[in-house]
């Protein structure tokens, strides 16, 4: 069984820390110094179950990382840990925390009685399997935990002496004492309509005035400030009303998937009266878009158009201040729009969310889906939102341009007419290079459909990889944000090139030892993605080899034509 991934923040330049790092590394834990994040650190943090602070100087850094990622954090060997902000978890991180850091004391969570819990410096009350509906905040409750409670829809009743009045949503007067708080709680439990209304107000309050739902792109700046002892920069709080949001989704002959995606949009916690849904029927020629007519405006194209052109056609209907994009093979979580909107502040033009394969579906070898755990720089339209100004909707200029697709088609022929490529990346970088900043919202989650193995489709997509060198030539920043080592399209690409070189060297020199260079590719491709999956992946190695060889040939062709090397 794989260990839960725990991120440990350790003190730098310390002999005991060096021993600790060695011990933690042996357990395959992620270890970070309290400083700027590297790209690999962001990948680790995106899947972290908890953050553990080791030593006095790491407590503030660990707390900031955990708050930004919406993860629990644990203090170990810290004499000063900012009081009630210390969070002890008894959730999924328990087993790994006890195994890796046995000196940590974990407290069991309290039980909720009638959906009401008391919060007095112990945030475990928020980690119940069934979250509480009402939180009574005593003097020891931290502002951070009260914000997290409201983000989950909890109604907060403040007692005298607590910090709650500074962070809670308006709507309930403070209770004079515990008895009064209990009376208010009982009345709310007996009035579910009012309780639901106050819950929505609590969530909206956090979205409007706080930023727990988004990981700021300038998190490095915050961490550097903490490491240097400087004050943490304040979060801009310029919005006073919730913006109207347009959700845009193209579809083509996927009636069942579209119905599922629309059901997820209808279940959003963002106020329904502030959401406009626009679905583009991209020339289906049947009743595929029929499920959309009940909740969405449907733009019907007479024939199947290039997907960027279909999106441009739908953008003409968008009346939202923010435009969120997703696809018909995606299933957004209920808080998706809230978390995307939470990232927009002054100057922010783009907020991307986390996309991952649907956990409810098996992922056999050669299956395909999408995974975007952090801001790689591709800016896929499966889960992203732009401000109206960033898209230039009022300028009359199409947001998705056709110059890159046209250049790809002119260079490589018809293979790019069927499969859209690069137009979303081009849009994202035009916004990023302009007067706008970007953010990545790790809690704005979309679950992507897992499609069954289809070797013909994988080979077709492998041939489309020929476009990457040209795209990287137009967006050289991708060498830093996306390419492995600045040159390779993933670790498996390095492995296949080593395998090809080793095989060629063995054939020419007749030295079989050179075949050892095949091992890195075998290790990457045969690694199980789930328990018991190694045997199935080994059986799929011939198909993986065929796909990787076709992709290698396509990248080699694209590198020559674009005069820009991508392996």
C-alpha positions in Angstrom: 0.0 0.0 0.0 1.4 3.4 -1.0 2.2 5.8 1.9 0.1 9.0 2.0 2.3 11.8 0.7 3.3 14.1 3.6 5.3 17.3 2.9 7.9 18.0 5.6 9.3 21.5 6.0 12.7 21.4 7.7 15.1 23.9 9.0 18.1 24.6 6.7 21.8 24.3 7.6 21.3 22.2 10.7 22.9 18.9 11.5 19.8 17.4 13.0 17.8 18.5 10.0 20.3 16.7 7.7 19.7 13.5 9.6 16.0 14.1 9.5 16.1 14.7 5.7 18.0 11.5 5.2 15.5 9.5 7.3 12.4 11.1 5.6 13.9 10.6 2.2 14.3 6.9 3.0 10.5 6.8 3.6 9.8 8.5 0.2 8.4 11.6 1.9 8.7 15.0 0.3 11.0 17.4 2.1 11.1 21.2 1.5 13.4 23.9 2.9 11.5 27.0 4.0 12.1 29.0 0.9 11.1 29.5 -2.8 9.2 26.7 -4.4 10.6 24.8 -7.4 8.4 23.2 -10.1 8.9 19.8 -8.6 7.9 21.1 -5.2 4.6 22.3 -6.6 3.9 18.9 -8.1 4.5 17.3 -4.6 2.4 19.9 -2.9 -0.5 19.4 -5.2 -1.0 15.9 -3.9 0.1 16.4 -0.3 -2.2 15.1 2.4 -0.6 17.2 5.1 2.3 19.6 5.9 4.6 18.9 8.9 6.7 21.6 10.4 10.0 20.5 12.0 11.6 23.2 14.2 10.9 26.7 15.2 11.7 28.5 12.0 9.5 26.3 9.8 6.2 26.8 11.6 5.2 30.0 9.7 6.2 28.6 6.3 4.3 25.3 6.9 1.2 27.2 8.0 1.3 29.4 4.9 1.8 26.4 2.5 -1.0 24.5 4.2 -3.4 27.5 4.2 -2.7 28.1 0.5 -3.2 24.5 -0.4 -6.2 24.0 1.9 -4.4 21.1 3.7 -4.0 20.3 7.4 -0.6 21.1 9.0 1.1 19.7 12.1 3.8 21.3 14.3 6.6 19.1 15.7 9.3 20.4 18.0 8.1 23.9 17.7 7.9 25.9 21.0 6.2 28.9 19.4 3.5 27.9 16.9 1.2 30.9 16.8 -1.3 29.5 19.3 -4.6 28.3 18.0 -3.5 28.3 14.4 -1.7 25.0 15.0 -3.8 22.2 13.3 -3.7 18.6 14.5 -5.2 16.3 12.0 -6.8 12.9 12.4 -7.8 12.6 8.8 -6.1 10.6 6.0 -2.7 11.8 7.0 -2.7 9.9 10.3 -1.1 6.7 9.2 1.7 8.4 7.3 2.3 10.9 10.0 2.5 8.3 12.8 4.9 6.2 10.7 7.1 9.0 9.5 7.0 11.3 12.5 6.0 9.2 15.5 6.6 12.0 18.0 3.7 14.0 16.7 0.7 13.9 19.1 -2.6 13.4 17.2 -5.9 14.2 18.9 -9.0 12.3 17.9 -11.8 14.4 16.4 -14.8 15.3 18.5 -18.3 14.2 17.5 -20.9 16.6 16.2 -24.2 16.6 18.1 -27.2 17.6 15.9 -24.7 19.0 13.3 -23.3 21.6 15.8 -19.6 21.6 17.0 -17.7 23.9 19.3 -14.4 25.3 18.0 -11.9 26.4 20.6 -8.4 26.1 19.0 -9.0 22.5 17.9 -9.7 22.4 14.1 -10.2 18.6 14.2 -13.9 19.5 14.5 -13.8 20.4 10.8 -12.4 17.1 9.8 -15.5 15.0 10.5 -16.7 12.6 7.9 -20.0 14.4 7.9 -19.0 18.1 8.2 -20.9 20.2 10.8 -23.6 22.6 9.7 -23.1 25.1 12.6 -19.9 26.1 14.3 -19.9 27.8 17.7 -16.7 29.9 17.9 -15.1 30.3 21.3 -12.3 32.6 22.2 -9.6 30.2 21.1 -10.9 29.6 17.6 -8.5 30.9 14.9 -9.6 33.1 12.0 -8.1 30.7 9.5 -10.2 27.8 10.8 -13.3 29.9 10.9 -12.8 30.9 7.3 -12.3 27.3 6.3 -15.5 26.4 8.1 -17.4 29.0 6.2 -15.9 27.9 2.9 -17.4 24.5 3.6 -20.8 26.1 4.2 -20.8 26.1 8.0 -22.7 28.8 9.8 -20.5 30.4 12.5 -22.0 31.7 15.8 -19.5 33.9 17.6 -19.1 34.0 21.4 -17.7 37.0 23.2 -13.9 37.3 23.1 -13.5 35.4 19.8 -12.0 36.8 16.6 -15.0 35.5 14.6 -16.6 39.0 14.1 -13.7 40.0 11.9 -14.1 37.1 9.5 -17.6 35.7 9.7 -20.4 36.5 7.2 -23.0 39.0 8.3 -26.4 37.7 9.1 -26.3 36.4 12.7 -25.7 38.6 15.8 -23.0 37.4 18.3 -24.3 35.2 21.1 -24.0 36.6 24.6 -23.0 33.2 26.0 -22.9 29.5 25.3 -26.6 29.0 26.2 -27.6 31.7 23.8 -25.4 30.2 21.1 -27.1 26.8 21.7 -30.5 28.4 21.4 -29.6 30.1 18.1 -28.2 26.8 16.8 -31.4 24.9 17.8 -33.6 27.5 16.0 -31.4 27.1 12.8 -31.6 23.3 12.9 -35.4 23.7 13.1 -35.4 26.1 10.2 -33.5 24.4 7.3 -34.4 27.0 4.7 -32.8 29.8 6.8 -29.9 27.5 7.6 -29.3 26.9 3.9 -29.5 30.6 3.1 -27.0 31.5 5.8 -24.7 28.6 4.6 -24.8 30.2 1.1 -24.0 33.6 2.6 -21.0 32.1 4.4 -19.6 30.5 1.3 -20.1 33.8 -0.7 -18.4 35.8 2.0 -15.2 33.7 1.7 -15.3 34.0 -2.1 -15.7 37.7 -1.9 -13.3 38.7 0.7 -10.7 35.9 1.1 -8.7 33.6 -1.0 -8.6 30.2 0.5 -9.9 28.7 -2.7 -6.9 29.6 -4.8 -3.1 29.1 -4.8 -1.6 32.4 -5.7 1.0 32.4 -8.5 3.1 34.7 -6.2 3.3 32.1 -3.4 7.1 32.1 -3.9 7.1 35.8 -2.9 5.1 35.0 0.2 7.5 32.2 1.2 10.6 34.4 0.6 9.0 37.1 2.8 8.4 34.6 5.6 11.9 33.1 5.3 13.4 36.5 5.5 11.3 37.6 8.5 9.3 40.1 6.5 5.6 40.6 7.0 3.3 38.5 4.8 1.8 40.6 1.9 -1.8 41.4 2.4 -4.4 39.8 0.1 -6.2 42.3 -2.1 -9.9 42.4 -1.3 -11.3 44.7 -4.0 -14.6 42.9 -4.9 -17.8 43.9 -3.2 -20.3 41.8 -5.2 -20.2 38.4 -6.8 -19.6 38.6 -10.5 -21.7 37.0 -13.2 -20.1 33.9 -14.7 -20.5 32.4 -18.1 -19.8 28.7 -18.4 -18.9 27.7 -22.0 -18.9 24.1 -23.2 -18.6 22.7 -26.7 -20.1 19.3 -27.6 -20.2 16.9 -30.5 -22.2 13.7 -30.4 -21.7 12.9 -26.7 -25.2 13.0 -25.3 -24.6 10.9 -22.2 -21.4 12.7 -21.3 -23.0 16.1 -21.9 -25.9 15.2 -19.6 -23.4 14.3 -16.8 -21.4 17.5 -17.3 -24.6 19.6 -17.2 -25.8 17.9 -14.1 -22.5 18.9 -12.4 -22.9 22.5 -13.6 -26.4 22.6 -12.3 -25.2 21.3 -8.9 -22.7 24.2 -8.4 -22.8 26.1 -5.1 -22.3 29.4 -6.9 -25.6 31.3 -7.0 -27.5 30.0 -10.0 -28.9 33.4 -10.9 -25.3 34.6 -11.6 -24.4 31.7 -13.9 -25.0 31.7 -17.7 -24.4 28.4 -19.4 -23.7 28.4 -23.1 -23.3 25.0 -25.0 -22.0 24.9 -28.6 -23.5 22.0 -30.6 -20.6 21.6 -33.0 -22.5 20.2 -35.9 -23.7 17.0 -34.3 -26.6 16.7 -36.7 -28.7 14.8 -34.1 -30.3 15.4 -30.7 -26.9 15.2 -28.8 -27.4 18.7 -27.4 -31.0 18.2 -26.4 -30.1 17.8 -22.6 -28.6 21.3 -22.7 -31.8 23.2 -23.6 -33.3 23.0 -20.2 -30.5 24.9 -18.4 -28.3 26.4 -21.2 -28.3 28.6 -24.2 -27.5 26.4 -27.2 -25.5 27.7 -30.1 -26.0 25.2 -33.1 -23.4 25.2 -35.8 -24.5 23.8 -39.2 -21.4 21.6 -39.6 -18.5 20.3 -37.5 -16.2 23.3 -37.1 -12.7 23.6 -35.7 -13.1 23.6 -32.0 -11.5 27.0 -31.4 -13.9 28.5 -34.0 -16.8 26.8 -32.2 -15.7 28.4 -28.9 -15.4 31.8 -30.6 -19.0 31.5 -31.9 -20.2 30.8 -28.3 -18.2 33.7 -26.8 -20.4 36.1 -28.8 -23.3 35.0 -26.4 -21.3 35.4 -23.2 -22.5 38.2 -20.9 -20.5 37.2 -17.8 -17.7 39.2 -16.2 -15.8 35.9 -16.0 -15.9 33.2 -18.6 -15.2 29.6 -17.4 -14.4 26.9 -19.9 -14.9 23.2 -19.5 -15.7 20.2 -21.8 -18.5 17.7 -22.2 -16.2 14.9 -21.0 -15.6 16.7 -17.6 -17.4 16.6 -14.3 -16.7 19.7 -12.2 -17.0 19.4 -8.4 -19.8 21.4 -6.8 -17.5 24.2 -5.5 -15.7 24.5 -8.9 -17.0 27.9 -9.9 -16.6 29.3 -6.3 -13.0 28.3 -6.2 -12.2 29.7 -9.7 -13.9 33.0 -8.9 -12.0 33.3 -5.6 -8.8 33.6 -7.6 -9.8 36.8 -9.5 -8.5 39.9 -7.9 -7.3 43.2 -9.5 -4.9 42.4 -12.3 -5.7 38.7 -12.5 -6.8 37.7 -16.0 -6.7 33.9 -15.8 -7.4 31.3 -13.1 -6.7 27.7 -14.0 -8.1 24.8 -11.9 -6.9 21.3 -11.2 -8.0 18.5 -13.6 -7.5 14.9 -12.8 -8.8 11.5 -14.1 -12.2 10.6 -12.7 -11.5 8.7 -9.5 -14.8 6.8 -9.8 -13.5 5.1 -13.0 -10.7 2.5 -13.4 -7.6 3.5 -15.2 -6.2 0.5 -17.1 -3.1 0.6 -19.2 -3.4 2.7 -22.5 -6.5 4.4 -21.1 -6.6 8.2 -21.7 -7.7 11.1 -19.6 -6.2 14.4 -18.5 -4.2 15.4 -15.5 -3.3 19.0 -14.7 -2.1 19.1 -11.0 -0.4 22.5 -11.3 0.2 25.4 -13.7 2.2 23.7 -16.5 1.6 26.5 -19.0 -0.6 24.6 -21.5 -3.8 26.3 -20.1 -6.1 23.6 -21.3 -9.8 24.6 -21.7 -11.0 21.6 -19.7 -10.8 23.7 -16.5 -9.9 27.4 -16.8 -11.5 30.8 -16.4 -10.7 34.2 -18.0 -11.9 37.7 -17.1 -13.9 39.4 -19.8 -11.1 42.0 -20.2 -8.4 39.4 -20.7 -10.4 37.7 -23.5 -11.1 41.1 -25.1 -14.7 40.2 -25.7 -15.7 43.8 -26.2 -13.0 44.5 -28.8 -14.6 42.4 -31.6 -11.3 40.4 -32.0 -11.7 36.6 -31.7 -10.2 35.3 -28.4 -9.0 32.0 -30.0 -6.9 32.8 -33.0 -6.4 30.6 -36.0 -2.8 31.6 -36.9 -1.2 28.7 -35.0 -3.6 26.1 -36.3 -3.3 27.5 -39.8 0.5 27.3 -39.6 0.4 23.8 -38.3 -2.0 22.7 -41.1 0.2 24.4 -43.8 3.2 22.7 -42.4 1.9 19.2 -41.6 -1.2 18.8 -43.7 -4.6 17.5 -42.6 -3.6 15.8 -39.4 -4.3 18.9 -37.5 -7.7 19.6 -39.0 -9.3 16.8 -37.0 -7.4 17.3 -33.7 -7.3 20.8 -32.3 -3.8 21.7 -31.0 -2.3 24.7 -29.2 -5.0 27.3 -29.5 -5.7 27.3 -25.8 -2.0 27.5 -25.0 -1.6 30.4 -27.3 -4.5 32.3 -25.7 -3.2 31.6 -22.2 0.3 33.0 -22.9 -1.1 36.0 -24.7 -3.0 36.9 -21.6 0.0 36.0 -19.3 2.4 38.2 -21.4 0.0 41.1 -21.3 -1.0 43.3 -18.3 -2.6 40.4 -16.5 -1.4 37.9 -13.9 -2.4 34.3 -13.5 -3.4 32.0 -10.6 -3.8 28.3 -10.1 -6.8 27.2 -8.0 -5.9 23.7 -6.6 -9.4 23.3 -5.1 -11.2 24.2 -8.3 -11.3 20.5 -9.3 -12.7 18.9 -12.5 -12.8 15.2 -12.9 -12.1 14.1 -16.5 -13.6 11.1 -18.2 -11.3 8.1 -18.4 -11.7 6.7 -21.9 -11.0 3.0 -22.5 -7.9 1.9 -24.4 -8.0 2.8 -28.1 -4.6 2.2 -29.8 -5.7 3.8 -33.1 -6.6 7.0 -31.3 -3.4 7.0 -29.3 -1.3 6.6 -32.5 -3.3 9.5 -34.2 -2.6 11.7 -31.2 1.1 10.6 -31.2 1.4 11.9 -34.8 -0.1 15.2 -33.7 2.9 15.6 -31.4 4.7 16.9 -34.4 3.2 20.3 -33.6 5.0 20.7 -30.2 8.3 22.0 -31.6 6.5 24.8 -33.5 4.4 25.6 -30.4 7.4 25.7 -28.2 9.1 28.0 -30.8 6.2 30.4 -30.4 6.0 30.0 -26.6 9.6 29.4 -25.5 8.5 29.7 -21.8 7.2 26.2 -22.1 10.8 24.9 -21.9 10.8 26.1 -18.3 7.2 25.4 -17.3 6.3 22.2 -19.1 9.2 20.3 -20.8 11.3 17.9 -18.8 14.8 19.2 -18.7 13.7 22.0 -21.0 13.7 19.6 -24.0 11.7 16.4 -23.4 8.0 15.9 -23.6 7.9 13.9 -20.4 10.1 11.4 -18.6 9.0 8.6 -20.9 10.4 10.6 -23.8 13.8 10.6 -22.2 13.5 6.9 -21.6 12.5 6.1 -25.2 15.4 8.1 -26.6 17.9 6.4 -24.3 16.4 3.0 -25.3 16.8 3.9 -29.0 20.4 5.0 -28.5 21.2 1.9 -26.5 19.7 -0.4 -29.0 21.5 1.3 -31.9 24.8 1.3 -30.1 24.4 -2.4 -29.3 23.7 -3.3 -32.9 26.6 -1.3 -34.2 29.2 -2.3 -31.6 27.7 -5.7 -30.9 28.0 -5.0 -27.2 24.8 -6.1 -25.4 25.6 -4.1 -22.3 24.4 -1.0 -24.1 20.9 -2.5 -23.9 20.9 -1.5 -20.3 19.8 1.9 -21.6 16.4 0.4 -22.3 15.8 0.0 -18.5 14.7 3.6 -17.8 12.0 3.4 -20.4 10.8 0.0 -19.0 10.8 1.4 -15.5 8.6 4.4 -16.5 6.2 2.4 -18.6 5.9 -0.6 -16.4 5.3 1.3 -13.2 1.8 0.5 -11.8 -0.6 3.4 -11.5 -2.8 1.4 -9.1 -2.3 -1.6 -6.8 -2.0 -4.8 -8.7 -1.5 -3.0 -12.0 2.1 -3.9 -12.9 1.2 -7.1 -14.7 -1.3 -5.4 -16.9 1.2 -2.6 -17.8 3.9 -5.1 -18.6 1.4 -6.8 -21.1 0.8 -3.4 -22.6 4.5 -2.7 -23.2 4.4 -3.6 -26.9 1.6 -1.1 -27.5 3.4 1.6 -25.5 6.5 1.0 -27.5 4.6 1.4 -30.8 3.0 4.7 -29.5 6.3 6.0 -28.2 8.1 5.2 -31.5 5.4 7.0 -33.6 5.6 10.0 -31.2 9.4 10.0 -31.5 9.2 10.1 -35.3 6.6 12.8 -35.2 8.7 15.0 -32.8 11.8 14.4 -34.9 9.8 15.5 -38.0 8.4 18.5 -36.2 11.8 19.6 -34.8 13.3 19.6 -38.3 10.4 21.5 -39.9 10.2 24.1 -37.0 14.0 24.2 -36.6 13.4 23.9 -32.9 14.3 20.7 -31.0 11.8 19.0 -28.7 12.3 15.3 -28.0 
